[in-house]
Amino acid sequence: MKGMQDSSRRRAGARFGVTVQVLLACVLLAAVNYAGYHYYYRGDWSPAQKYKVGELTKSALKRLTAPVKIYVFFSPSTAAPGYEVYGDVVNLLKEYQFLGGDKMTVEYIDPMRNLGRARELQAKFQFGPEENLVIVEMDGRSKQISAVDMADYDFLTQVTGDPPRLLAFKGEQALTSAIIEVSEPQQRTVYFLQGQGEASPGEDSPVSLLTEYIEKQGVKTKPLSLSANGAIPDDAGAVVVAGARYDLPADAAETLGRYWQGNGRILVLLDPDADTPLLRGLLSSAGITPRNDRVLRTVQLGFATGILRDVAGKFSPVNRVTRRLHGAEAMLPAATCSLDLDERKEGVSVESMITAETPFWGETEYVTDEEKGVRFEEEKDTAAPLVLAAMAERGGVADQKLDLSAARLVVVGNSEFVADGSITEPNLDFVLSSLNWMIDRGHLARIAPKSVRAFNLNLTDAETGQIAMYTLVVIPALAAVAGLVVWWRRRR
C-alpha cells in the first residue's frame, strides 16, 4: 500500500514538473516573440545589396505628408518588356512598405488574370495594356515608370539570338524619384547658364549624364540665356555655371549678382583656363576667390619627372553636404585651380567641401618650362592643403533640425569632373547633394543602381571530395550514432 502511495506521489510530482516546464516554455516563447516583434534589426547580406535602400529613400518616405498608392501593373507570366525585374520590384516594394508604414499602399495587378481592374487603371491613367508599369499616385498627382526604365541591359546578346542581359537594377532610383516628384506640388527647375561657352543640358551635352540624374530626382533642367531673358526666372531653384570659357557680360554679371544678393542659389564649376574677371569678382564678393594657379604633383618616372594634373581630393567629414561622402575620393581631371576662402567675410559663412592634401600643390607658373622644370617654390606656389571646392551662405541658419538660408553658393575649381567621360560616382553624389542642399532638399542624396553580380564558387577536387565526404558519410553517421545512443538509453 505504501509503495502504491509513493508511486502515485512520484507520478503527481512528474505531472506537476511537466506542467511547470510547459508553462515556462510558453512564457519563454511568448517573451521571445514579443522581443522579436518589437526589437529587431533588418539587414541585407546579399553580395549585391539589392534590397538595401539608401538614405534618400529613407528620408523621402519619412517626410511623406499624404498617403502614397503604388500600382504594380505587371504580367510576370508573359515576355512583355521588363518582365525580368518583377521579382526585384516586389522585394523592393516590401522595404518601401515597411519604411512608409500606413502611408504606403501597394496594389499588384496582373492584366492576364484581373482584366476588369486592369481596364479601370488604363482608363484612369491613360496607358496601353502592352507594357509593364509601376504607377505612383499621391494627392491626385501620378507618375508612370516603365519596367524597362528600372534596369540597364546589355543588348549585344541579341546578336546571337539570346534575350538582353540584365546588368543593373535601377528600381530604387526610379521609384524614389517618382515619390519625390508627386510629393511636391511644384516641380523644381535648375537652369544652366548659356552664352559664355558653358555646357548645356540635353542628350548631346557633355554633361548629359549629370542632367539625366538631376531629372531623375524630380527636378527639371533648362538652359538660360541672360542676354535673351534679361532676368533669372522666378521658378529657378538654382543656376548652374558649368565651365564658362568667356567672361560674363556686364549686365549678366549684374543680374547674377542681384540674384545672389536676393535668395540666389548658384553652382559654379570653373574653367581655370578661362579669363573671367567679372565672374571671379562675383565669387570673391561671396568670400570664395579662385587662385591663379594649377593644382598638380610630380612623380618620378625613372630618370625623368612626370607631372600629374589629375587631382585626387577628399570630402570634408564635417561639412553637412559632404559628410556622407567621407571616405570616398573625388577625382578632378585636367586643369584645376585652388580656392582662397575669406572666413571673415561679414554676413557670409564660408566652408570647405573638398581638399587636396600633400603631395599636391598650387603651381603659379603653370606654363611648363622644360629647361627649368616644375617644382614647388615656397615663396611663389600654394602649399597643401588646398581647397578645391567650397560653399558660401549669406544670411543662413543651419543646424541638425533647421537648415534655412537666404542665399547659397557652391564653387568648384574644375568643370571637367562632371563631364560624361570622367564623372565618377562620388563626383556625381557630390554635385547632386550640393544641388539638393541648394533647393532646400539637403536631406536627399543620389541612389546608385544595384549591379547584377555573378557569384562563382570555385572549388578544387580535394575540397569537392571533402564536401561529399561530410554530406554523404560524416553527417549521416553522426545522426545514426545519436539515434543509437537515444535508443540504448531508452532500452536501459
N, C-alpha and C positions, 0 to 999 in steps of 0.2 A: 504493500500500500504506500509506504514511504517512498519507494522507488518511482511509483507512478506519479506521486506529487512532485518529486524533483524533476522528473521528465516534463511534466506539464509546465512547471515554472521555467525550465530552460526553453521550451517552445514559446512560451509567452514572452520571455526576455528576447528571444531571437526575433519574434514578430515585432516587438517594440523597437528593437535595434534597426530592423529593416525599414520600418515606418519612418523612424527618425532620419535614416540615411536618404530615403526617397524625398522626404520633406526638405532636407538640406540640399540635395541635388536640385530640386525645383527652385529653391531660393537662389542657389548659385547660378542656375541657368537664367533665371529672371534678372539677376544682377548683371550678368554678362551681356544679356540682350539690351538691358537699359543703358549700360555703359557704351555698348557698340552703337546704339541708336543716337545717343546724344554726344558722344565723344569719339571722333574718328578722324582719320586722315585719308584724303583722296589723292592718289598719285598715279602717274603714267610711267611705267617702267619699260615700255616698248622701245626698241632701238631708235625708231624714227620720231618718237614723242608725238604720234599722230593725234592723240586725244587730249593733249595738254594745251589749254587755251592761254593766250597771252594776257599781259596786263591791260592792253587796250580793251579787249573783250570784257574782262572783269570790271573795269571802270565804266564802260558803256552800259553794262547790264545793271550795275549798282545804281546808276543815275537815271534809270527809266522813270519817266513821270507818268506814264499811262501804260495800260496793258498792250502787249505785242502779240499778234497772232501770226503764226508761220504755217503756210500751206505747202506741203511737200507733194507736188504733182508728179509722181514718178510711176513708171511701169517697169519694174525690175525684171519682169518675165520676158520682155522684148528686147531687141537690139537697137532701141532708139538711142540717138547720140547722148552720151553721158551716163548710160546705164551702169557703167563700171564703178562709179563713185557713190552709188546708192548706199552701200553699207557704211562708207565713211561719213556720209551725210547723216545717217541715222544715229551713229555713235556720237558724232559731234553735237548734234542737237540734244542728246541726253545731257551733255555737260551744260549746254545753254539753259535747259530747263532747270537743272539743279541750281545754277547760279542766279537765274532770273526769278525763281520761285513762282509765286502766284501771278506775277506779271508776264509770264511767258507761257503761251499755249501753242502746241504743235499738233497739226492735223495731217494725217497721211491719206492721200487719195490715189488709188490705183485706177486709172481710167479704163482698164480692161475688166475690172471687177465691180466698180461703182460708177456706172455710166451716168446715172442721174446727178450725183454730186459733181462729177467732172463737168457736165454741161452747165451747171449752176455757176461754177468758178470761171469757166470760159466766157460766159455771158457777162459776169461781173468784172473781170479783169481784162477782157478782150485779148485772148491769146488762142492759138490753134492747138489742136489735140496731138500734133505730131512730135512735140519735143518735151523733154523732161525739164521741169521748172521747180524752183523754190520761190514762193511769194511771201514777202514780209509786209505786214499791214499794221498801221498804228494811227489812230485818230483820223481815219478816212484817207490817209496817205499810204501809198503802196509802192513797192519796188520789186520788180521781177528779176530773178537771177537764173540764167540758163545753166544747165548742168555742165555743159562743155566749158563754161567760163570759170568753173570751180577746179579746173585741172590744167596742167601742162602736159602736152602729148609729144611723142616722137612719131612723126608721120613717115619717116623713112621706111618703117616696116611694111608700109603698104606696097612698096615696090615689089616685095616678094609675095604679095597676096595676103599677108597677115594683117590683123586689125592694128590700129595705132596703139603704141605702148604708153602706158601711164607713167609720167616722170615725177610729177609732184601734185599734191592735193592742196588747193587754194580755197577750200570751203570757208575757213575761218575768216580769211581776208574779205571774201565776198559777202558773207552773212553779217559780219560786224559793220562793214561799210554801209550795207543796206539799213541796218538798225540805226546807225548814226544819222543817216540821211533822212529817214522817215521820222526820227525823233526831233528833228529841228524844223520848225515851221518855215524858216527862210534859209535857203542854201547859201553857204559862204562862197565868195569868189576871191581868188588870188590872181592879181594882174601882173603880167610880165612886161616890164617897160621895154619899149621899142624905139628905134631911130638912131641909136648910137652903136649899132653892131651887136646888140645883145642877142642871146639865144631866145627864141620864141617858142611858145607851147604848140604842140601838134605832133602828128605822126612822123613827119620828116625832119623834126627838130633834133639837134644834137643832144637835147635833154628830154627826149620823148619818154624814156623810162621813168624819169622823175615825175613828169607831168601825169603819166599814167597812174602812178601810185598816189599822187595827190588827189586825183579824181576818184580813186577807189576808196578814199576816206570821206566821200560825200562832199567834196569841195570842187567847184568849177575853176578852170584856168582859162584866162583870156589875155590876148595881147592888149597893150595900152600905149598909144602914142600921145604924149602930152602936147606936141605941136598941133595935132589934129583935134584932140578933145579939149585942151586948154585947162582941164582940171581933172582931179582924180575922182572917179565915180563914187557916189555915196555908198554903194553896196560893196566897196572894196574891203575885204578882210585883211589883206596885206598887199604890198607892192614888192615885186622881186626885180632887182637889177642884176642880171646874170651875165657877167663878163663884158661890160661896156668897153668897146675898143676906142671910142672917142668921148670927149667930154660933153657934159650936158649943156645945151643952150642956156643962156642966162635966164630966160623966162621959165624953162623947165626946171632949172635948179631952184628958182624962187618958189615955184609951185610945190616941189618936193620938200623944200624947207618949211613951207607953211603947213604941209601935211604932217611933218614930224612935230612941229610946234603944237599942232592940234592933237588929234587922237591917232597919229600915224603909226603904222606897223610896217617896217621896211626890212627886207633881207637883201644885203649887198654882197655879191660874190665878185671879188675884184679880179681884173686882169692887170697884173703888176707891170706889164709892158706898155700899158696904155697911159697916155699923158692926160690926166683928168683932174686938173686943179680945182674946178668948181665942185665936183663930186667929193673929192678928198676934203675940201673945206667944210662941206656939209657934215661929213663924218667927224671931223675934228671938233666941230661945234657941239657934237654929242659926246665928246670925251674919248673917241677912238681915232687915232691918227695912223694911217698906213705909212710905214717907213719906206724910204727909197733904198731897199736892199733886196737881196735874194737869199732865201734860206737854202743852205746846202751843207754837204760834208765831203771830206776827201777820204778815199780808200786806196790802200797800197795794192797795186797790181804788179807784183814782181819788182822790176826796176823802174816802173812808171807809177804815177799818181793819178788815180781817176777821180772824177767829180760826180757825186751822186746828188741829183737835183730832185728826185722823188722823196718827199719828206714824210717820215712816219711821226705821227703825233699821238698824244694820249689825251683822253677826255677827262675833264675835271671831275673828281669824285664828290665835290661839294656843291657844284652848280646844280640848281634844281632841274634844268633841262637835260644835262648830260650825265647826271649821277647814275642813271640806269644803264649808261653805256660804259661805265668804268670797267676797265679790264680789256675792252676791245681796242683796236688800233685804227686810227684814222690815217688814210693814205691820200696824200696830196701830190699828184704828179705835176711835172713841168714846173713853170715859174710860180714861186710862192714868196710873198713878202710878209714880213712880221708886222705886228701892230703895237703901237705905243698907247698905253691906257692912262688916262688922266683921272685917277680915282678921287681927286679933289674938286672935280667939276661941280659947281654949285647947282643943286636941283636935279642932278643926274647920277644914277647909280650904275657903275660900270663893273663888269665881271669877266674874268677869263673863262673860255669854254674849251679850247684845245691848245695845248702847248707842245713844243718840240724841245726835247732835252738834249744834253750833250750826247754825241759829238756834233750836232748841227749848230751852225751859227749863221748870222746875217751878214753876207758879203756885200759891202758897199761898192766896191769896184768889181762889179759882176761881169764886165766885158773882159773876157779872159785874155790875158797877155801870155802867150805860150812861153816866151823867154822868162818872164817874171814868175809865172805860175800862180796858183791860188793857195793862199794860206791865211790863217786867222791873224789879224793885227789888232791888238787890244785897243789901241787908241783910235782906230777907224771903224772896225766892224762891231756888230752887235752880238754880245755874248749870250749864251744859253742861261736860263730857259727862255725861249721865245714864244710869245703869244701868237698863235696862228688864227684863232677865231675868238671873238668876244661879243658880248651883248651889253646893251645900254637901256635903261629905263628912266623915263622922266616923269616925276610925279606919281610913282607907283607905290603900292603896298603889297608886300609878299611875305607869306608865312605858309605853314603846312596846310592851314584850313582856308586861307584867303589869299587870292592871287589876282590883284587888280592893278592896272597900270594905265596911265594916260597916254603914254607913247612907248613903243618898243622898237628896238633896232638890233639886228644881228649882222656882223661883218665878218667875212672870211677872206684871208689874204690869198685866195686861189679860186678860180672858177672852173678849172678842168676836172676837179674831183667829182663833179656831178654829171659829167658827160657820159653818154651811153657806153662808150668803150672803156671807161675807167672807174665808173661808180662801183663801190663795194657795198656790202650790206651795212656795215657800221656807218659809212658815209650817208647812205640813204636814210638810215634811222635818225642820224643827226639832223639832217635837213627837215625831215618830216616832223620830228619832235620840236624843232625850232619854229616851224610854221604853225603847228598846233598850239604852242605856247603863245604865239603872236595873236592868234584869233580866239584866245581865251578857251582853248581846249588843251591846256598843258598836261592834263591827266592822261592824254592819249599818246600812244606810240605805235609804230608800224608793226605789222604781223608778217613774219616770214612764211613762205609756203612750206608745207611739210613734204619733204622729198620721200619718194618711194625707194627704200633701200633693200637691196637683195642681200640676204644674210646667208652665207655659206659656211657650213661646219666641215672643215677638212680634217679627217681622222686617218691616222696611219693604220696599217694592217694589225699591228700589235694592240693599238687602242680599240680597234673594232673587235678583236678577239677577246679583250678584257671585258668589254661591254656585253658580248654574247655570253661569256662565262658567268658573269654576275646575274644577268637576267634569266638565263636558261638553267643554271645549275645552283649557284650560291643562294640566291634569294628564295627559290622554291625549297631548297634543302633546309634553310633556316625556318621557314614556315612549317615544314614537315616535322622538324625536331621540336618546335614549340608545341605543335599538336600532340606529339607523342608524350611530352612532359605533362601536359594537361591531362591526357588520358590516364597516364600512370598514377598521377596524384589522386585522381578520382577513384581509380581502382583500389588504392590503398585506403 
